[in-house]
């Protein structure tokens, strides 16, 4: 491609100085950064392994069914029914996992539509979200002919605030359970196991308040959303717990108060985890 001829430009000012403009910024196309878009190598590898496993499983099942038909028709039909039922259940489980995972994307889409002021897209995302809310949950109502600010205020007042209150109640209930288990548990490893199980259950309960039914993949996605907050809370709580134990001189008092402090730390983590899970599932970011 031939470069454009340079032209002389005189700058404004008291002493104008001529300079040459070659127009290179117009002749050179911008280059996209490498790796922008597309699948990563790990994703391609996982997809390839999954395809091979599923494909060879189907082929092996088909060969086995054909072999059973070669023996007797009744045995062939029975084998075919078992194969269809098994693959059907696997397909149903996969579909539920995908639906639960991709339903969480509606949170990001609704927030993006609200951020750019697209009222039509925001109403469409909220309509799908309202349809998935549990029965008896208050809906924002008619959102037609409202601005993004009006829709956001209505959704916040009628739906998100009651959901946040219910999520806080779930967090307090989980906090009491975590405090009780941690106070009487003889093993720190058991404390961590119980806390992890109760924390995952709490995240799923809070997601259900928002109308989501996350499976394994959806729960993992939610846990990634709250991982940073949980890590910061855990680091702070470890420091506080160490300071409390260092201030106690009596071994008996250290044991009693130390276990109580550990239970209080676990309870506080549950309360903050419930709040973080509620924030991750909100179609609007929390204000203030």
N, C-alpha and C positions, 0 to 999 in steps of 0.2 A: 504494500500500500504506500503511495507517494505522500510524503509529509507536506502539509500545507505551507505556503510561502509565508515567511515572517512579515509582521506588520509593525510599524512604529507607533508606540503609545507615549503620549506626553502626560506626565503626572501633573495634577493641579498643585499650585503652591507658588510661593514667591520666586523660587528659582526652579522652574520646570526642567527636568532632566529626561531626555528621550531614552526609551528602552525598547528592546525587541520582544515581541510576543510570538512565539513559534506555534502556539495553539496545540501543544502536545497533550494538554489535559483533555482535549476533545478527540484527538486521534487515537489515544490509548484507552482501551476499554478497561473498566475496573475488574480486578481479579478476585474471585470469591475465595475466602480463606479455605485451606484444605480441611477436609473432614466436616464441612458444614452440610448437614443433612445426610440421609441414607442410614443404613444399618451399620453398627459397629462389627468388628471381627468376632467378638464374643457372641453377639446376637445371631450372626450368620451361622456360627458353629453350633449354637444351641438349636436353632431352627433346622439345620441339617441333620443333627443327631435325632431330633424328634421325628422328622420326616422319615428317616431310615427305620427307626424303631416301629413307627406306626405302619409304614408301607410294608415292611417285611412281616409284621404281625398279621396284617390283612391277607397277604399272599399265603402265608403259612396256614392261616385259618381256612382260606379257600381251598387249598390243596387237601387239607385234612377232611373238610366237608365232602369234597369230590371223592376221596378215598372211602369215606363211610357210605356214600351213595353207591359205590361200586360193590359194596358188600350186600346191603339190603336198603330198600327205599325207606323203611321205617327208621332205621338207624341214621340214615342220611338226613331225613327231615328233622329228627330230634337234634342232631348235631348242628344243623343250620339254625334251628330256633335258639339253641344255647349261644351260638356265635352272634346272632343278630341281637339278642337280649344283652349280651355282655358289651358289645361295641356300642349299643344304644345307650346303656348306662354311662359308659365312658364319654360318649358324645354329650349327654345331658350334663354331666359334671363339668366338662370343659366349657359348655355354653354358659352355665351358671357362673363359673369362675370369670369368664370373659365379660359377662354382663355386669357382675359386681365390680370388676376392675375398671371397666370403661365408664360405669356410671359415676365414678368419682371424678372423671374428667369434666363433668358438668359444673363442678365447683369452679374450676379454672376458667371454663368458658363463660360462666355467668360473671365472674369477677372481671374478666377481660372486657366483656361487653359493657359493664358498668363503668369501667375505667375510661373507655374511649367514647362514652356517651351514646352508645347505640341502643336506643330504647326498644326498638323492635326485636333485636336479637336478645336483649335482656329479658323481655317479656316471654319470648319463646323458651328460653332456658328455664325461667321460673315456672312456666306452665308445666313443663315436663317434671320439674322438681316437685311441684305441688301434687301431681298425680301419684308420686311415689311416697308421699308422707303417710305415716301411720293413721289409721282411722281415729277420728276424734281430735286430731291435731288441728288447731286454728289455722285457717288459710288467710292469705292477705286479702282475698276477694277479687273484685274486678280491677284489673290493672290497665285497662284500655284508657287512652287519652291522658296518660300521666307521664310526666318527665322522669328521667332516670333518678333524680333526687327524690321525687315524690314516691316512686316505686320503692326505692331503697328505704325510705322512712317508714312506709307502710309495712313492708316485709319485716323490717327490724322490730317494729312495735308489736305486730300481731303474731309473728311466728318465731323469729329468732330469739327474742328475749325469753318467752316461755320455754323454748328448747334449752337455752343456756341455764335456766333455773333447774330444769329436770336433770341436765348433765351435772350440775353442781351437787344435786342430791345424790346422784349415782356415785360421784366422787367421794362424798362424805361417807356413804355406806361402805364403799370399798376401803376407805381410810380406816374405819373402825375394824373391819376384818383384818386389814394388814397390821394394825396395831396389836390386835389380840394374838394373831399368829406369831408375829415377831417377838412379842413379850414372852411367850411360853415355849418357843421353838428352841431345841437344844443345839441346833447346828446352823451356822451362817449359810452353808450351802443350801439347806432346806429353806431358809428365809428367802434367798435369791430365787429359788425355784418357784415358791409360792407367790412371790411378788411378780415374777414374770408371767405366770399363768393368770393371776388376777388382773394384771395390767392389760394383757391382751384381751381378756374378757371385757374389761371396762371400755377399751377403745371400740370394740365391736358394739357394745351397748350404746355408746354415745353416737356411733354412726347410724345405728338403727333409729335413734330419735330424729335424725335428719332424713330418714327415708332410704338409707343405703343398706344393702345387704352384702357386705364384702365377704368374699371367700378367702382362701389362703392368700392369693395374689393381692386382692384388695386390702386385706389386713396388713400385709407387708408394705404396701404402698402408703397406708395411713401411718404405720409405725415409722417409715422413713420421713414423713412430714413432721412428726413430733420428736424425732431422734435428737435433734440439736438442743431443743429445750430440755428434754429429759437428761441429756448428758450434762448440761450446765447445772441443772438442779442437783444431780447426783454428785458432781464435784463439790458444790457448795455444802451439801449435806455431809459428805465425808469429812470435810474440814471442820464443820461444826461438831460432829460426833467426836472427832479426835480431840478437839479442845475441851469438850465436856469431860471426857474420860481423863484427860491430863490434869484437870483441876481437882479430881477426887483423890483423896489420900487413902481412905480406908478401903481395903479390898472388898469387904462386904458391901459398903456403900457404892463402890465402883461397879460391882456386879449388878446390884439392884437398879441403881440410877442409870447405869450404862445400858441395860436392857430396855428400860423405859425410854431412854433417849433414842435408842435404835428403833423402837416402835413408833415414837413420835416422828422420826425422820421418814419412816416408811409411810406413815399416814399422810404426811405432808406431800410426799411424792405422788400419792394417789390423787390428792386434791388437784395438784398442778397438772397431773397427767390428764385428768378429766377436762380441765380447762383447755389444755393444748389440743386434745382430740376434738373438742367442740370448735375451736378456732380452725382446725384443719378441715372440718366438714361444712363450715359456713359458706353459703353462696355469696355473702358479703363480708369483707374484713371487719373485724371489731373496731369500733371507734373509741379511742381513748384508752 
